[in-house]
Amino acid sequence: MYCLIGAEAAIFTIFVVAYLFYVGKSLSGPTAKEVLRAPIFFTICLLSSSLTVHLAVRELARGKTNAFARWWLLTLALGAIFLFGTVSEWRRLIFNEGLTISTNLFGTTYYSLVGLHAFHVTVGLIALAIVAVLGFFGRIGTENGERVAVLSLYWHFVDAVWVVVFTVVYVIAV
């Protein structure tokens, strides 16, 4: 997992650098300043999911599978809410603001960077859902704690990447 996270961090670094390099260089609008609104609520949901996944792993290690399941499902719900927020933002940007991936350099780099993150959230949600289904059928116990902890590392990575993406897209470059 550490190797995967290292490789993914390198990919995100490339996308962040490209975003920073091209932001403000579009010859036509809309620009970031004109159309972006910081998704504070959805960011809080995603960042809170790092706490809930940590608590889930801790409860599983203690053998408390019911508590594990509750925290795990809350993590899944918080991640899904975040992804819903991303989809809602894209819908607004495309249909209300006219910003698509081919509108200008800002659109291209914005959708590439935020889309890359959304893809990773989606992969994480699928993995979380698989564990939740296995847990529902009684297939997750303390003997799976290490595997579940490894998966939680990926989820923490996705959250940490969002801190960088949020800072670059909604704070620095606006």
N, C-alpha and C positions, 0 to 999 in steps of 0.2 A: 504494500500500500504506500509505503514511503517513496518508492521509486515512481509509482503512478502519480502521486501528488507532486513530486519534483518535476516530472515531465509536464504535467498539467500547469504547474506554476510557470514554467518556461513559456508555454503557449499563451497563457494569460498575460504574461509580461510583454510579449510581442504585440498582442492586441491592444493593451493599454498604451504602449509607446506609440503605436500607429494612431490611436485615437487622439492622444495628446499632440502628435505631430500635425495631424490634419484639422483639428478643431480650429474654427475661425478662418479657415482657408477657402471655404465655399464662396463662390462668386454670386450665388443666388440663395435666397432663403427657402424655407425657414431656417433659423439658426437655433442653437441650443437655448440661448437666452429667451428667444421668443416662444418656445413651445414646451420646454421641460418644466415639470413640477416635481420636486423631490418627493418620492414615495415613502414618507416617514412611517406611516402606520405599517405598511407592508415590510419595511426594513426592520421595524421592531419585532414583527412576527417572525421573520427569518432569524434574526439574532437571538431571539428568545428560544428558538428551536435548538440552538446549541446547548442551552441549559437543560432543556427537557430531554434531549438525547443523552446527555451526561447522566442525568438522574435515572434514566431508564437503564443504562449500562450498570450503574451502581446498584440499583435494585435487583437486577438479574444476578450480579455477583453475590448478593446477599441471599439469593434463593427465593426472592419475593417475585414470583412470575406474574401475579396479578398486578402488582404495582408497576413492574416492568412494562406490561402490556398497556396500562393507562398512560404512562409517560411516553411510550413509543408511539401510540396512536395520536397523542397530542403533538408530538414532533411531526408526524405525518400531516396532521391537519394544519399546523402552522406553516409548513413548507408549501402545502397546497394553496393556502391563502396567499402566500407570497407570489406563487406562480400565477394565480388568478389576477393579482395586482399588475404583474408584468403584462399579461395578455390584455387587461383593461387599458393600460397605458398605451400599448401598441395600437389598439383599436382606436383610441382617441387621436393618437398621432397620425394614423393613416387616414381615417375618415373625416376628422374634424380639422386637422392641421395640414393635411396633404403631404406629410413626410413619409416617404417610403425609402426602401434601401437604395433605390436608383434616383432619388430626387437630387441629391448633392453629396459632397464628400462627408458632411456631417451625418446625413442619413445612413450612408454606407458604413461609416465607422461606428456610429451609435448602435445600429441593429446588429452589426457583427460582434461587438463587444458584449452588449447586453444579451444578445441571442446566444452567444457562447455560454454565458453564465446560466441563462434559462435552460439550455440543453443539459448542463451539469446538474441543475436542480431537478430536472425531470428524471435523469438517470438515478439520482439519489432517492427521489420519491418512489421510483419503481423498486429499487432495492429495499427501501424501508417497508413498502407494501408487501413484498415477498416475505420478509421476516415477520410482518404482522400476520399474514395468512398462516405461515408455519406455526407461529405462536398460538393462533386460534385453534389449530388442530393438535396442540400439545407437543409440538416438535421442537420447541425452544426451551432449554433449561440451562442450569448453571454450567453444564458441560459445553455449551455454545457461547459462553460469555466472552471468550477471547475473540471469536469470529465476529460477534456483535460489536465488540469494542473496536475492532479493525474497521468495520463499516462506519462506525461513528466518527472515526478519523476523517473519512471522506466527507461526511456531513459537516464536520468542523471546518474542513478546507473550503467547502462551498460557501460557508458563512464568512470565513475570513476573506475570501476573494471578493465577496459582495462589499465588504467594508472598503476595499481598494476601489472597486468599480463605482460604488456610490460616491466616494470622495472625488474621484476623477471626473465622473460624468455630471454629478449634480452639485458639487461644491466648487472645485477648482476651475473647471472649464466653462462654467456658465457665466 
